[in-house]
Amino acid sequence: MICPNPACAAEVSGSSRFCPECGSRLGRVGPSQGVSSGGGDISGGVYQAAGDIHIGGTPEEPVAQYEPRWSWKSPLTLALLTWISVGLGVLGVIAGWQGFAPFFETLGRGLPRESPKPVWMIALAVVLLLLVVFVWLRSVASNRTQHFSPIPWFPALTGWGGRIGLARLQGTCPICEGRLKFYDKPTKWITYLETDRRKVTERRMAAECVRNADHWWPVDKTDLSRD
C-alpha cells in the first residue's frame, strides 16, 4: 500500500491505520469489509446508540441491531458483592497471620520452632483467589458492563442494573441478513511460520455474521447497561 499523502508516498503495511513516515490516516474500512487484510484493525469512526452499532462514521451506513435478554439473574448484587469482598479480605488477614505465625515469632525469639502451617497457607491461597474473583465481579456490577466469552455460544456475563447475571444477545446482519453471533473476537495475532501456529495478541467484543465473517461490528462493553 502507498501512503495517500502526495508529499510522502511511502510504502506502508496493509494492516496499518496511519503512515509511519508522515502520520497520515490510511483508507477507511467500509461496513461490508469489517476487517483489514493484515490483522483485523478497524478504521473509521464507531458510533453507538442503544443496541445499534454504526461503523464508518456516518449513521446512514448499515446498522447492526441486536436485542439482549437475561438468561439468568444471580443473587449477587453490588451491595452483596461488597460485603463478600470485605469478608474475604478479613479472612485473608486471619489466614495469613496464622500461616506465618512461626515467622513472626522469629522477630523476637530467634529461630522459629516450627515451619509455616500448610493448612493455613492453603486457606490463604484459596481466600486470595476468591477475593480476586469477587472484586472483579464487583467491578462488573459497579460499572454495569457486559463481557463476552471467546466461545460464541456461551452467554455474556453482565452487570446490568448492578446485578451479576448471564444474557443472550440476538441480532441480524444488516448486509446479508445472516444471524449474528456475539463473542470475544481475535483482531490481532502473531503467526509463527515454522509451525504455522497463531498467537492471539488482541481481542474485541464483536457481533459477527455467521454467513460472512467479514461482516462484523465491535460492541461496547458498556452498551445497553440495563436497570
C-alpha positions in Angstrom: 0.0 0.0 0.0 1.2 3.5 -0.8 0.6 6.5 1.5 -2.1 8.7 0.1 -0.2 11.9 1.0 1.4 13.1 -2.3 4.3 14.6 -0.4 5.1 11.3 1.3 4.1 8.4 -1.0 5.9 5.9 1.3 5.2 2.2 1.2 3.2 1.0 4.3 1.9 -2.3 5.6 -1.7 -3.2 4.5 -2.7 -3.6 8.2 -1.5 -0.1 9.2 -4.0 2.6 10.0 -1.6 5.5 9.8 1.6 6.1 7.7 4.7 5.6 9.9 6.5 8.3 7.9 4.1 11.3 7.9 1.3 10.1 10.1 -1.5 10.4 7.5 -4.6 8.3 8.0 -4.9 5.5 5.5 -8.0 4.4 3.7 -11.1 3.7 5.8 -12.7 0.2 6.0 -16.2 0.0 4.6 -19.1 -1.5 6.6 -19.1 -4.6 4.4 -15.4 -5.3 5.0 -15.1 -5.0 8.7 -11.6 -6.4 9.0 -8.4 -5.2 7.3 -6.4 -7.7 5.4 -3.4 -7.7 7.6 -4.6 -8.1 11.2 -8.2 -7.1 11.9 -7.7 -3.4 12.6 -10.8 -1.3 12.3 -10.7 2.1 10.6 -13.3 4.9 10.6 -15.4 6.2 13.5 -17.6 3.9 15.7 -20.9 5.3 16.9 -23.4 3.5 19.2 -26.9 4.3 20.2 -28.6 1.8 22.5 -28.4 -1.6 20.7 -27.4 -0.1 17.3 -23.8 -0.2 16.1 -22.7 2.2 13.4 -19.4 1.6 11.5 -17.6 4.0 9.3 -18.5 7.4 10.7 -22.0 8.1 9.3 -25.4 6.9 10.6 -26.6 6.3 7.0 -24.4 3.2 6.7 -25.6 -0.3 7.7 -26.5 -0.7 11.3 -26.4 -4.0 13.2 -29.3 -4.2 15.6 -29.5 -6.7 18.4 -31.7 -7.5 21.4 -30.3 -8.6 24.7 -32.2 -10.8 27.1 -31.5 -12.0 30.6 -30.8 -15.8 30.7 -30.2 -15.8 34.5 -30.1 -13.2 37.2 -27.9 -14.2 40.1 -28.4 -13.0 43.7 -25.1 -11.3 43.6 -25.9 -7.6 43.8 -23.4 -4.8 44.1 -24.1 -4.5 47.9 -23.7 -8.2 48.5 -20.5 -8.4 46.4 -19.1 -5.5 48.5 -19.8 -7.3 51.8 -18.4 -10.6 50.4 -15.2 -8.8 49.3 -14.8 -7.2 52.8 -15.4 -10.6 54.5 -12.8 -12.3 52.3 -10.3 -9.6 53.0 -10.7 -10.2 56.7 -10.4 -14.0 56.3 -7.3 -13.4 54.2 -5.7 -11.4 57.0 -6.6 -14.1 59.6 -5.3 -17.0 57.4 -2.1 -15.1 56.6 -1.5 -14.3 60.3 -2.0 -18.0 61.3 0.1 -19.3 58.4 3.0 -17.1 59.0 2.8 -17.1 62.8 6.2 -19.0 63.2 7.9 -16.4 61.1 6.5 -13.6 63.2 7.8 -15.3 66.3 11.4 -15.1 65.0 11.2 -11.3 65.2 11.6 -11.5 69.0 12.6 -15.1 69.8 15.3 -16.0 67.3 14.9 -19.1 65.1 11.4 -20.4 64.6 10.4 -23.5 66.4 8.2 -24.8 63.6 7.6 -24.2 59.9 4.7 -22.3 58.4 1.4 -24.2 58.8 0.4 -25.7 55.5 -3.3 -25.8 56.2 -3.4 -22.1 56.8 -1.2 -21.4 53.7 -3.7 -23.4 51.5 -6.6 -21.5 53.1 -4.8 -18.2 52.4 -4.3 -19.1 48.7 -8.0 -20.1 48.3 -9.2 -16.9 50.0 -7.0 -14.7 47.9 -8.2 -16.4 44.7 -11.8 -15.9 45.7 -11.1 -12.3 46.7 -9.7 -11.6 43.2 -12.8 -13.1 41.6 -15.3 -11.3 43.7 -13.5 -7.9 43.4 -13.7 -8.3 39.6 -17.4 -9.2 39.8 -18.0 -6.2 41.9 -16.3 -4.1 39.3 -18.6 -5.5 36.6 -21.7 -4.8 38.7 -20.5 -1.4 39.7 -19.7 -0.3 36.1 -22.7 -2.2 34.7 -20.7 -3.7 31.9 -21.1 -6.8 29.7 -18.3 -9.3 28.8 -18.2 -11.8 26.0 -16.6 -15.2 26.0 -14.2 -16.3 23.2 -16.7 -19.1 22.6 -19.7 -17.7 20.6 -22.4 -20.0 22.1 -21.5 -19.0 25.7 -23.8 -16.3 27.2 -22.5 -12.9 28.1 -21.6 -12.1 31.7 -23.3 -8.9 32.6 -23.6 -6.4 35.5 -26.8 -4.7 34.3 -28.7 -3.0 37.0 -25.9 -3.5 39.4 -26.5 -7.3 39.5 -24.3 -10.1 38.1 -26.1 -12.3 35.5 -26.0 -14.1 32.2 -27.6 -12.8 29.0 -28.2 -13.9 25.4 -27.8 -11.4 22.5 -29.7 -11.9 19.3 -29.4 -9.9 16.0 -29.4 -9.9 12.2 -26.7 -8.8 9.9 -27.9 -5.6 8.0 -25.9 -6.5 4.9 -26.8 -10.2 4.2 -29.5 -10.8 6.9 -27.5 -13.6 8.4 -27.7 -14.4 12.1 -25.2 -12.5 14.4 -23.0 -14.3 16.9 -21.5 -12.4 19.8 -18.1 -13.3 21.2 -14.6 -12.0 22.1 -13.2 -11.9 18.5 -9.4 -12.1 17.8 -8.4 -8.9 16.0 -4.6 -9.1 16.2 -2.3 -12.0 16.2 1.3 -13.3 15.5 1.8 -16.1 13.1 4.8 -18.4 13.6 5.9 -19.5 10.1 7.9 -22.5 11.4 4.8 -24.1 13.0 2.1 -22.2 11.2 0.5 -21.6 14.6 -1.1 -18.3 15.6 -0.9 -16.5 18.9 -3.7 -14.0 19.5 -2.4 -10.7 21.0 -5.7 -8.7 21.0 -9.4 -9.4 21.2 -12.5 -7.3 20.8 -16.1 -7.9 21.8 -17.9 -8.3 18.4 -21.1 -9.1 16.7 -20.2 -11.2 13.7 -22.4 -12.6 10.9 -22.4 -16.4 10.7 -22.8 -16.3 6.9 -19.9 -14.0 6.2 -17.1 -13.4 8.8 -16.2 -10.1 7.0 -19.4 -8.7 8.3 -18.7 -7.8 11.9 -19.1 -4.9 14.3 -17.4 -4.0 17.6 -19.6 -4.0 20.6 -19.0 -1.6 23.5 -18.9 -3.4 26.9 -20.9 -0.5 28.4 -23.6 -0.7 25.8 -27.2 -1.4 26.9 -26.5 -1.3 30.6 -30.0 -2.1 31.9 -31.5 -1.1 35.2 
